Amino acid sequence: IGASSRVDRPARVGRAVPDGDRRIKLAGETWSARLAAGATSTVGPGEEVRVIAIHGATAIVAPAPTSDVQ
């Protein structure tokens, strides 16, 4: 229940904002997001990511494994 129920779910990147943070669509809602520390690739608008943690109102994401992309 709550934000923790969003962890380990796929999401889609919406738009990048100037400071490098992103907006993602997660379970029908728009969330602020940032890449997890150590992420080795970047993600752009329309790409799929996996939520690995929620910190406050920010989703921490990593690029989705290729098996998650439909």
Secondary structure, 3 states (H helix, E strand, C coil): CCHHHHCCCEEEEEEECCCCCEEEEECCEEEEEEECCCCCCCCCCCCEEEEEEEECCEEEEEECCHHHCC
